[in-house]
């Protein structure tokens, strides 16, 4: 356990951020899974699911939770899966 006041504060901030990011990561996984399963099953909702997942990745990247290039790669993969389903 930290003895220094600034380190105690830093630990508190990091824990808060970790919990926030955990929720965002979970929702990203859910959106991705929804889009890929829609593409695999040939649903009519593929475009909407991909759009929602893509938006979620953009938001995560803009908040700094995910690197913008990592988000771009994930969006690319989703679009490829959707295109293959058509």
C-alpha positions in Angstrom: 0.0 0.0 0.0 1.2 3.5 -0.9 2.3 5.9 1.9 2.7 8.9 -0.3 -0.4 11.1 -0.6 -0.1 11.7 -4.4 0.4 7.9 -5.0 -2.7 7.2 -3.0 -4.6 9.6 -5.2 -3.1 8.1 -8.3 -4.2 4.6 -7.2 -7.7 5.9 -6.6 -7.9 7.5 -10.1 -6.5 4.4 -11.8 -9.1 2.2 -10.1 -11.9 4.5 -11.2 -10.6 4.5 -14.8 -10.1 0.7 -14.8 -13.7 0.2 -13.8 -15.0 2.7 -16.5 -12.8 1.1 -19.2 -14.0 -2.4 -18.2 -17.6 -1.4 -19.0 -16.6 0.1 -22.3 -14.6 -3.0 -23.3 -17.5 -5.2 -22.4 -20.0 -3.2 -24.5 -17.5 -3.2 -27.4 -17.3 -7.0 -27.2 -21.1 -7.3 -27.1 -21.5 -4.9 -30.1 -18.8 -6.8 -32.1 -20.4 -10.2 -31.3 -23.8 -8.9 -32.3 -22.5 -7.7 -35.7 -20.5 -10.9 -36.4 -23.4 -13.2 -35.5 -25.7 -11.1 -37.7 -23.3 -11.4 -40.6 -22.8 -15.1 -40.1 -26.5 -15.9 -40.0 -27.3 -13.6 -42.9 -29.7 -11.3 -41.0 -31.2 -8.2 -42.6 -29.9 -6.3 -39.5 -26.3 -6.6 -40.5 -25.8 -3.0 -41.6 -27.4 -1.7 -38.5 -25.4 -3.9 -36.2 -22.1 -3.0 -38.0 -23.0 0.7 -37.8 -23.7 0.4 -34.1 -20.4 -1.5 -33.4 -18.5 1.0 -35.6 -19.9 3.9 -33.6 -19.0 2.2 -30.3 -15.4 1.7 -31.5 -15.2 5.4 -32.6 -16.4 6.5 -29.2 -14.0 4.3 -27.4 -11.1 5.7 -29.5 -12.2 9.3 -28.9 -12.3 8.8 -25.2 -8.8 7.3 -25.2 -9.8 3.9 -24.2 -8.6 2.4 -27.4 -6.0 3.5 -29.9 -7.6 5.1 -33.0 -5.7 2.7 -35.3 -6.8 -0.3 -33.3 -10.4 1.0 -33.6 -9.9 1.4 -37.3 -8.7 -2.2 -37.7 -11.7 -3.5 -35.7 -14.1 -1.5 -37.9 -12.4 -2.8 -41.0 -12.9 -6.4 -39.8 -16.5 -5.8 -39.1 -17.1 -4.3 -42.6 -15.3 -7.2 -44.2 -17.5 -9.7 -42.3 -20.6 -7.7 -43.4 -19.5 -7.6 -47.0 -18.8 -11.3 -47.0 -22.3 -12.0 -45.7 -23.9 -10.2 -48.7 
